[in-house]
Amino acid sequence: MGASCGGDVDARPAERFVWTAVSLTAISLVPPLLSGANTATTTALLGLHLVPATVMIPTLARSLRTRTD
């Protein structure tokens, strides 16, 4: 038996991935803001989270869509 909660859970894996990845990316932005580092360091840390997420999330979501469509 699977751990599925219903038919809707597995119906759109790409959409679920995007929501999860964006939420986790947003959460990952909090520590640099709370670190007390100077502005340049905080900006660099935020960029190092946002740039990869901007590239990877759409690419991986596209990959999931092509597998399930």
N, C-alpha and C positions, 0 to 999 in steps of 0.2 A: 504494500500500500504506500502511496505517495503522501507527501506532507502538504499537498495542495489544499488550499482553503476554499477553492471553488474554481469554476471554469474561467472566470474573468482574470484570475491571478496570472496564469501563464499565457493568456491570449495575446498580450502585447509586451514581449520582453524588452524591446528597444525603448518603448515609452517608460517602462518601469526603470530601466537602466539610467535613462537621462534624468529622471526625477531624483533617483538615488545619488547619482554622480554629482549633480548640481547641488543637492543638499549637503553632501559631504564636502564638496569644494567650499561652499559657504562657511561651513563649520571650521574648515581648515584655515580660514582667513582670520579667525578670532585670536589665536595665540600671537601672531605677529603684531596685532594691534594692541595686545595687552602686555607685550614683552618689555616695554619701556625703552626700547632701542631708539636711536636717533631716526630722523625722517628718512634719510637715504637707505638705511638698513631695512626699515619697515617697508619702504617702497620696493626694494629689491626682493624681499621675502614675499610680498603680495604678488609681484610680477612672476616670481618663480612658481607660484601656485596657479595663477590665472592663465599664463601663456600655455603651459602644457594642457591644462583643462580645456582651453579654447580649441586646441588642436585635437586632442584625444577623444573627448566626449562625442563630438559629431561623427568622427571616423569610426569609433567603435559602435555607435548607434546605427550607422549606415550598414555596418557589417552584420549586425543582428537583424536588421530589416531584410537584407538580401537572403539570409539563411531561413527566415520564417515565412517569407512571401512566396 
